[in-house]
Amino acid sequence: MVLWIILPISLSLVSFIGTWSVYGMAYSNNHVCSLSDWSGKNYCRGNETKGCCWVPTISGSGTYAPESSLFTATMNAGTFLFLLFTIFHHAHIMERHMCHSMLSKVALAFGLVAVVGAFAAGNCNPGDVTLMHYFGAAVSFTCACFYTILLSALTGKCVLTGFERFLFPLRIVFSLIQIIVTVCYTILFVQEEYFYNHLSAVFEWTLSVNLQMFELTYTVEFFFFSSFMVSNLLSKREEEKPLILPMS
């Protein structure tokens, strides 16, 4: 059903427009520095809070009011749509290629953990619940990285659309970018110098946009998706439940 393509498109657009709107609000309120400003002249150091700005990470952009409310709303909407995305993609694989069900279930597990991590990061303000926020963000980014790898592998193994010869190499490129940038981001994030912190922020935004582009490629799969695949998945789950013998 053609209307199902709305899901990956809305997932990408909500995440893209929402996060960049948060950054725009934070920058206009002088809460974060410009992504194009590498000088660090106005960077807040120590206990400074006025007349300076913070590193323009995604988390930093959503720390202070009023943009913090939009940040939370964007993360909640994005995690909900991503949850639907992971479940429906798994249903598609189970319907068309049951032989790869185990790989799809592992991918589903990573996707669900990424959802939980992103939800925690979005609802725990980095200024108030710092540890929980960054733990959730780390879990989300790591699991999302593995999720892109596993979904790319499924693209190479499962024919769902007939366009896999184009989609597979494209998703391999997105997955490689996700792996490389995730590693670079992790290394640079813990550094103390402003230049490296700023570079880690650029890598973080790159991760976000790359994942959104990866999700957008699934518009093709969802063009061939139908609601009976979800109902079939649920019915199969019922059939797999073990019979409970009455106690004698």
N, C-alpha and C positions, 0 to 999 in steps of 0.2 A: 504494500500500500504506500503510495507516494507520500502521504502525510507524515509517515514515520521519519522522513529526512529532517523534519523540524527538530528532532531531538539532538543530533550531533551539531546542527547549525546553531541552535539556541544555546547549547552547552558552551561552544566556542565563543559566541558573541557575548553572552552574559559574563563569562570570565574575562574576556578581552576588554570590553567596554567598562565593566565594573572596576577592574583593577587599575586601569589607566585613568579613570575618572577620579578614583581615590588619590592616585599620585598627583593629578592636576590640582585637586583641592588642597592637598598637603603642601604642594609647592607654592600655590598662590597665598597660602597662609603662613609661608616661611617656616613650615615645620620640617621640611626636608630640603636638601640642596638639589640643584638641577643635575640631571643625569649627564649633562654635557659639561658640567663644571668639575674639572679635575684638579683645580688649584688647592682646594681645601681651606681657602682664606676665611670663609664664614662658618667653618665646621665647629660644632659645639665640642669643647674639650673640658674634661673634669666636671665641675658643677655648673658650668655655664648653661643658661636656659634662654636668655634674652639676646636678641640681636644676632643670633646664629642659627644654623640649621643642622639637621642630622643626616646621616648617610641615607640616600634614597632607595632603601630596600623596600620590598613589598610590605613587609611587616612594619617598618618604620613609617611608611606612608599611612598606615591605618592605626597608628598609636593614639593620636590626639583627636579630640572633638573639633569640628563636626564630622570629619571624614571617617572617624572610627565606626560610626553607625553604618555608613555605606559599605565599609570594609566588611563588617560582620554580615550584613545583608547579602553582599556579593558572594561571600564564602559559603553561606548557608544555601543560597540558590544554586551555586556551582556544585556543591557536594551532593545535593539532592539530584540534580540532573546527571551527575557523574555516576551516582548509585544506580539510576535507571539505565544508563548507558552500559554499565558493566553487566547487569542482570540480563538485559535484552540481548546483548551480544553473545552472552553465554547460551541463552535460549536458542539463538540462531545456529550456533555451532552444534548444540545437542540435537537439533532437528535435522540438520543436513549432514553432519559428520560425527556420528556417535562414536566412531573409532578413536577420535581425538578428545574424548570427554575428559580424560584425566588432565591433559595439558590445559584444557579450557577451565577446569575446576581450580587448578593452581593459579591460573591467571585471574580468575574470579576472586580468589582469596586475597591476592595482592591488591586487586582493585578495591575490595571492601576495606582492607586495612588502611589503604591510602585515603579512603573516604573518612574513616574515623579520625585519622591524623589531621586531615584538612579541617574537619569540623572542630576539633579541639583547638587548632591554631586560629581559626576564625572567631571562636567564642571566648578565647582567653586572651585578653588584651596584653600585648607584649610589655606595656609599661607597668601593669599591675600583677599579672600572673606570668612572669617572664619564662620561668623554667618549663611550665606546661605548654606555653605557646611554642617555644622553639623545639621542644620535644615532639609535639604534634607536627610541626612543619618538617622536621628531619624525617620522621616516619613517613609522612605524605610524599615528600620528594623522592625518598629512597624506593618506596613501594611503587610509585608512579613510574620510576625508571625501569624496574623489573617488569611492570605491567606492559610498558611499550615494547620491551624485548619479546615477551611471551605472545603478545598480540601480533607482532611482526612474524614470529615463528608460525603462528596459526594461519596467517595470510599465505605463507609459503606452502602449507600443508593442505589447506582446505579451499576448495573452489566454491565460493558463494555467489560470485557475480559474473565471472568470466573476464574480469579486468585485472585479475591478480598479477599478470605479467607486467603491468604498469604500477599497481599498488604496492607489490612486494618490495621492489628496489627503492621506491619512494619512502616507504615506512622503515626500511633498513637505514636509510640516510637519517631520518628523524630519530631513530633509536640510537644510532651512533652519536649524534649530536647530544642527545639526552644523557648518554653515559659520560662522554668527555666533559661536558659542561657541569654535570653534577659533581664529578671528581674535582674539577678546578674550583668550583664554588665552595665545596667543603673545605678545601685546603686554604683558600683565601679568606674565608669567613672568620677564622680564628685569629687572623693576623691583627696587629695593633696599629700599623701605619694606615693613614687615611687613604693613600693611593690604592692599597690592596683591599681595603674595605669597600672603596668605591667600585673597584673592579669586580668584587664579589657581588655587589648590587647589580651591576650590568649583567653578570652571569645569571643571577637569579631571575631577572626579567627575561633573559634569553630562554631559560628553562620554561618559564610560564608560556611565552609565545610559541615555543617549539611544541609544547604539549598541546596547546590549542590548535595548532596547525595539524598535528597528528590526529587529533580527535575529528577535525573537520573532514579528513579523508574518508571517514566512515560514513559520510553521506551516501556513498555508493552502496555500501552494504545495507544500510537502512532503507534504501529505495526498494530492495528486494525482501524487506522484512514484513511480517504480518502478525496480527495479534494472536492468531491461533498457535503460534510458536510458543508464546508464554503460557497459554493454557495447557499445551502439550507438555511443557516442562513441569508444570505443577502436577499434572496427572501422573507423570512418570515418577515424581517424588513420592506421591501417594502409594504407587505400586511398589516402590523400593522399601517401604516401611516394613520391618519384620512383623510377623504375626505374633501376637502375645497370647500364649497358651494360658488358659485359666488354671489357677492353682487347684490342685486336687486335695 
